[in-house]
Amino acid sequence: MKLNCGDTCPKSGSYKVIDVKGNVINSVWVGEGETMPPTQYSDCHYESES
């Protein structure tokens, strides 16, 4: 599942930060119902690690 900053996190867990080329550049832990935090670059998105 692809999530962007500002989206509501559907499930607590660790999320990979993916850049426009598909590279993993970081990971963050976000709790269910929390807002996905801003990414370092505007063209990045989040994907669940599980």
C-alpha positions as a printed Julia matrix, in Angstrom:
50×3 Matrix{Float64}:
  0.0    0.0    0.0
  1.37   3.39  -1.01
  0.87   6.28   1.43
  1.84   9.93   1.2
  2.66  12.47   3.88
 -0.55  13.78   5.4
 -2.41  10.49   4.89
 -3.89   8.73   7.92
 -1.94   5.64   8.93
 -4.21   2.57   8.58
 -2.22   0.29  10.91
  0.54   0.8   13.48
  3.94  -0.28  12.26
  7.14   0.52  10.47
  6.91   2.17   7.05
  9.66   2.46   4.44
 10.29   5.84   2.82
 10.61   5.23  -0.93
 12.05   7.73  -3.42
 10.9    8.3   -7.0
 13.35   5.64  -8.28
 12.03   3.01  -5.85
 14.98   3.15  -3.47
 14.41   2.83   0.29
 15.92   5.93   1.89
 14.59   5.68   5.45
 11.96   4.07   7.65
  9.63   5.43  10.32
  7.28   3.96  12.92
  3.76   5.41  12.84
  0.79   4.56  15.05
 -2.66   3.68  13.73
 -4.74   6.81  13.09
 -1.72   9.13  13.16
 -0.87  11.39  10.23
  2.04  10.22   8.06
  4.89  12.67   8.64
  6.52  14.82   5.94
  9.23  13.09   3.92
 12.67  14.53   3.31
 11.88  15.02  -0.4
  8.53  15.94  -1.92
  8.51  13.04  -4.41
  8.82  10.31  -1.74
  6.05   8.06  -0.41
  5.59   5.4    2.27
  5.08   1.65   2.01
  4.39  -0.81   4.8
  7.33  -3.03   5.77
  5.08  -6.02   6.45
